[in-house]
Amino acid sequence: MLYGLDAEERAVVATVRDFVDNEVRPVARELEHANAYPEELIDQMKELGVFGLAVPEPYGEVRVSAVCYAQVTEELARGWMSLAGAMGGHTVVCKLIDAFGTPEQKKTYLPRLATGELRATMALTEPGGGSDLQAMRTHAHRDGGDYVINGSKTWITNARRSGLVALLCKTDPAASPAHRGMSILLVEKVPGFTVSKDLPKLGYKGVESCELSFDDARVPADALLGGEEGHGFAQMMKGLETGRIQVAARATGVARAALDDALRYAQERESFGKPIWQHQSIGNHLADMATKLTAARQLVLHAAARLDAGERCDMEAGMAKLFASETAMEIALNALRVHGGYGYSTEFDIERYFRDAPLMIVGEGTNEIQRNVIVRQLVARGGLQ
């Protein structure tokens, strides 16, 4: 569904689709069950320019619109959601540096981020904080020409293989309200910064999710994003507009894969003398799945189009993330129903979709938080416009 794309962007989506069909889907089940990091697939994604889709010229070569980026994400997630996750945080960091970085920060990082030579992730969530970012305890204080960081983060995707972390922390713990004391530091691997643990997960295998520890970790003062303290919360919230659209697109990719598998199986499997899609109970499932997936995709593209237009889209991104993730979970469950016992077998991909789908419900701000964002914006904007 190539809405609003020019010929070059349509070619980008088509190239990624071919990569997914020819390279990802044949190996995804084996890699996922082994919980093996997909290094060869990641290298191919670098060659395709996937890690540079948010990097503008002169630093990158293939920057695309948010609408195109959402469709690329959906294609990757259709093959294996973990691959879309591996480039999600990376893209947000690219966006943050492009929008708020100093000229030197852009020059230092964006060219390497565009090629995937340097991979990046963002670090927000803490073990005791979850979605309550203003309660974070990770802090950094100025000591001469450095910042000294102490604290911990958790559920950080791709952390072991990321050479750059956009760390949201408190640089003024006494600030009121608390978000005015937050800043983003661009942290490379330095003494005192360790990836302390890989978290075991229900799904989202292959790509690791980690705990990070900072124990008097020193970074130079010019690691401060934008060069001025106190703007980190607002900067990260802007970055999360892209992040939540990306998570929503991941959800539509998982839902699309589940629907495709269910539709194919319903035409091949027979019971009582006819293909099971002709039984009304199965046909109704398929019809509802297709309808809700179409609606979810429209919400994703609507949010992406607003982002492309330079309009505020935190409400639209929240709606897309909320609806698409809940839809993906429902479609994965109904695809399992269509498959019957085979849907519960690890010889089919349905059980993987069923394990991957919940991540989008709780990740990048839980859906309960999304509802809070939506209603606040509804009141602030005086309703839907």
Secondary structure, DSSP 8 states (H G I E B T S, - for coil): --TT--HHHHHHHHHHHHHIIIIIHHHHHHHHHHT---HHHHHHHHHHTGGGTT--TTT-S----HHHHHHHHHHHHHH-HHHHHHHHHHHHHHHHHHHH--HHHHHHHHHHHHHTSS-EEEE---TTTTT-GGG---EEEEETTEEEEEEEEEEEETGGG-SEEEEEEES-TT-SSGGGGEEEEEEES-TTEEEEEE---SS--SS-EEEEEEEEEEEEGGGBGGG-TT-HHHHHHHHHHHHHHHHHHHHHHHHHHHHHHHHHHHHH-EETTEEGGGSHHHHHHHHHHHHHHHHHHHHHHHHHHHHHTT---HHHHHHHHHHHHHHHHHHHHHHHHHHGGGGGSTTSSHHHHHHHHHHHHHSSS-HHHHHHHHHHHHHHHTS--
